[in-house]
Amino acid sequence: LSLHDALPISGETAYLDAAHGALEGMKVLSSKVFYSDTLCCGRAGFRHIFLEAHRITGEAQWLAHASLEGRLSPATPRPKRCLLQGELGRAYLAERAARPDAYPLPGLGASSAAAA
């Protein structure tokens, strides 16, 4: 995703090509069975990445991928009560999906949300 942000700074379209290649790889990975529903390393995290790709590019395909929940293993542990590995991360995803420009991707801060 930072490669997408490098394009306006540098003007080099090669960054865009590399970013799209990485996102295509994320599409393949997001079709696997997830053993977690978390933001940090589960299916919620993949959905956040697609939301951010949509926010940066405006391309509807990434919003469509963000709306796909993915398959969750029946052996998934009960979520914790925290942002990165629990219920708060899923709730944050729902808010962010409703308004992708209003909330940043955790860890990216202000560079990941529209200026107020």
C-alpha atoms as a printed R data frame, in Angstrom:
    type eleno elety resid chain resno       x       y       z
1   ATOM     1    CA   LEU     A     1   0.000   0.000   0.000
2   ATOM     2    CA   SER     A     2   2.871   2.358   0.615
3   ATOM     3    CA   LEU     A     3   3.875   1.772  -3.017
4   ATOM     4    CA   HIS     A     4   0.584   3.381  -4.037
5   ATOM     5    CA   ASP     A     5   1.426   6.387  -1.876
6   ATOM     6    CA   ALA     A     6   4.863   6.610  -3.537
7   ATOM     7    CA   LEU     A     7   3.324   7.344  -6.954
8   ATOM     8    CA   PRO     A     8   2.120  10.911  -6.244
9   ATOM     9    CA   ILE     A     9   5.416  11.754  -4.555
10  ATOM    10    CA   SER     A    10   7.713  10.365  -7.237
11  ATOM    11    CA   GLY     A    11   5.600  10.291 -10.380
12  ATOM    12    CA   GLU     A    12   7.051   6.831 -11.123
13  ATOM    13    CA   THR     A    13   4.302   4.525 -12.437
14  ATOM    14    CA   ALA     A    14   6.473   1.492 -11.667
15  ATOM    15    CA   TYR     A    15   5.313   1.848  -8.054
16  ATOM    16    CA   LEU     A    16   1.714   1.432  -9.172
17  ATOM    17    CA   ASP     A    17   2.531  -1.722 -11.133
18  ATOM    18    CA   ALA     A    18   4.330  -3.268  -8.151
19  ATOM    19    CA   ALA     A    19   1.459  -2.345  -5.805
20  ATOM    20    CA   HIS     A    20  -1.130  -3.916  -8.085
21  ATOM    21    CA   GLY     A    21   0.978  -7.078  -8.301
22  ATOM    22    CA   ALA     A    22   1.113  -7.291  -4.514
23  ATOM    23    CA   LEU     A    23  -2.651  -6.766  -4.257
24  ATOM    24    CA   GLU     A    24  -3.248  -9.530  -6.786
25  ATOM    25    CA   GLY     A    25  -1.198 -11.782  -4.513
26  ATOM    26    CA   MET     A    26  -3.363 -10.706  -1.571
27  ATOM    27    CA   LYS     A    27  -6.442 -11.796  -3.510
28  ATOM    28    CA   VAL     A    28  -4.980 -15.298  -3.809
29  ATOM    29    CA   LEU     A    29  -4.028 -15.405  -0.129
30  ATOM    30    CA   SER     A    30  -7.463 -14.167   0.945
31  ATOM    31    CA   SER     A    31  -9.090 -17.236  -0.609
32  ATOM    32    CA   LYS     A    32  -7.373 -19.550   1.903
33  ATOM    33    CA   VAL     A    33  -8.991 -20.839   5.092
34  ATOM    34    CA   PHE     A    34  -8.316 -18.441   7.956
35  ATOM    35    CA   TYR     A    35  -7.586 -19.669  11.469
36  ATOM    36    CA   SER     A    36  -8.271 -16.268  12.958
37  ATOM    37    CA   ASP     A    37 -10.759 -13.467  12.494
38  ATOM    38    CA   THR     A    38  -8.316 -10.860  13.768
39  ATOM    39    CA   LEU     A    39  -6.990  -7.622  12.406
40  ATOM    40    CA   CYS     A    40  -3.347  -8.495  12.945
41  ATOM    41    CA   CYS     A    41  -3.113 -11.836  11.164
42  ATOM    42    CA   GLY     A    42  -6.591 -13.003  10.265
43  ATOM    43    CA   ARG     A    43  -9.296 -12.374   7.751
44  ATOM    44    CA   ALA     A    44 -10.179  -8.931   9.167
45  ATOM    45    CA   GLY     A    45  -6.623  -7.797   8.387
46  ATOM    46    CA   PHE     A    46  -6.937  -8.866   4.765
47  ATOM    47    CA   ARG     A    47 -10.193  -6.954   4.462
48  ATOM    48    CA   HIS     A    48  -8.538  -3.815   5.865
49  ATOM    49    CA   ILE     A    49  -5.819  -4.053   3.223
50  ATOM    50    CA   PHE     A    50  -8.427  -4.180   0.456
51  ATOM    51    CA   LEU     A    51 -10.284  -1.226   2.014
52  ATOM    52    CA   GLU     A    52  -7.067   0.768   2.021
53  ATOM    53    CA   ALA     A    53  -6.384  -0.163  -1.604
54  ATOM    54    CA   HIS     A    54  -9.851   1.121  -2.486
55  ATOM    55    CA   ARG     A    55  -9.280   4.323  -0.511
56  ATOM    56    CA   ILE     A    56  -6.011   4.988  -2.333
57  ATOM    57    CA   THR     A    57  -7.050   3.992  -5.868
58  ATOM    58    CA   GLY     A    58 -10.818   4.484  -5.871
59  ATOM    59    CA   GLU     A    59 -11.047   1.159  -7.725
60  ATOM    60    CA   ALA     A    60 -14.298  -0.680  -6.961
61  ATOM    61    CA   GLN     A    61 -12.676  -4.123  -7.248
62  ATOM    62    CA   TRP     A    62 -10.823  -3.593  -3.951
63  ATOM    63    CA   LEU     A    63 -13.996  -2.557  -2.154
64  ATOM    64    CA   ALA     A    64 -15.642  -5.711  -3.490
65  ATOM    65    CA   HIS     A    65 -12.786  -7.840  -2.100
66  ATOM    66    CA   ALA     A    66 -13.020  -6.028   1.243
67  ATOM    67    CA   SER     A    67 -16.664  -7.067   1.500
68  ATOM    68    CA   LEU     A    68 -15.818 -10.778   1.213
69  ATOM    69    CA   GLU     A    69 -15.499 -12.378   4.629
70  ATOM    70    CA   GLY     A    70 -13.449 -15.395   3.602
71  ATOM    71    CA   ARG     A    71 -13.608 -18.884   5.034
72  ATOM    72    CA   LEU     A    72 -13.006 -19.338   8.737
73  ATOM    73    CA   SER     A    73 -11.785 -22.625  10.188
74  ATOM    74    CA   PRO     A    74 -14.082 -24.315  12.701
75  ATOM    75    CA   ALA     A    75 -10.995 -24.539  14.951
76  ATOM    76    CA   THR     A    76 -10.813 -20.756  15.296
77  ATOM    77    CA   PRO     A    77 -10.087 -19.695  18.886
78  ATOM    78    CA   ARG     A    78 -12.476 -17.392  20.691
79  ATOM    79    CA   PRO     A    79 -11.537 -13.753  19.987
80  ATOM    80    CA   LYS     A    80  -9.928 -11.610  22.655
81  ATOM    81    CA   ARG     A    81 -11.228  -8.208  23.704
82  ATOM    82    CA   CYS     A    82  -8.623  -6.061  21.964
83  ATOM    83    CA   LEU     A    83  -8.024  -4.239  18.686
84  ATOM    84    CA   LEU     A    84  -5.389  -6.310  16.921
85  ATOM    85    CA   GLN     A    85  -6.440  -9.777  18.003
86  ATOM    86    CA   GLY     A    86 -10.049  -9.483  18.995
87  ATOM    87    CA   GLU     A    87 -13.546  -8.173  18.786
88  ATOM    88    CA   LEU     A    88 -12.574  -4.500  18.652
89  ATOM    89    CA   GLY     A    89 -10.668  -5.070  15.418
90  ATOM    90    CA   ARG     A    90 -13.748  -6.580  13.788
91  ATOM    91    CA   ALA     A    91 -15.912  -3.696  15.017
92  ATOM    92    CA   TYR     A    92 -13.364  -1.207  13.674
93  ATOM    93    CA   LEU     A    93 -13.460  -3.002  10.320
94  ATOM    94    CA   ALA     A    94 -17.247  -2.572  10.155
95  ATOM    95    CA   GLU     A    95 -16.937   1.170  10.842
96  ATOM    96    CA   ARG     A    96 -14.130   1.537   8.332
97  ATOM    97    CA   ALA     A    97 -16.043  -0.406   5.663
98  ATOM    98    CA   ALA     A    98 -18.960   2.010   6.038
99  ATOM    99    CA   ARG     A    99 -16.659   5.057   5.678
100 ATOM   100    CA   PRO     A   100 -13.219   4.091   4.259
101 ATOM   101    CA   ASP     A   101 -11.983   7.685   4.065
102 ATOM   102    CA   ALA     A   102 -12.936   8.536   7.652
103 ATOM   103    CA   TYR     A   103 -10.863   5.982   9.557
104 ATOM   104    CA   PRO     A   104  -7.181   5.113   9.077
105 ATOM   105    CA   LEU     A   105  -5.699   1.677   8.672
106 ATOM   106    CA   PRO     A   106  -4.176   0.974  12.091
107 ATOM   107    CA   GLY     A   107  -0.447   1.569  11.957
108 ATOM   108    CA   LEU     A   108  -0.575   4.056   9.087
109 ATOM   109    CA   GLY     A   109  -2.221   6.925  10.937
110 ATOM   110    CA   ALA     A   110  -3.137  10.181   9.219
111 ATOM   111    CA   SER     A   111  -1.625   9.129   5.888
112 ATOM   112    CA   SER     A   112  -4.407   6.544   5.685
113 ATOM   113    CA   ALA     A   113  -7.473   8.779   6.065
114 ATOM   114    CA   ALA     A   114  -8.841  11.816   4.273
115 ATOM   115    CA   ALA     A   115  -7.898  15.164   5.734
116 ATOM   116    CA   ALA     A   116 -10.660  16.624   7.876
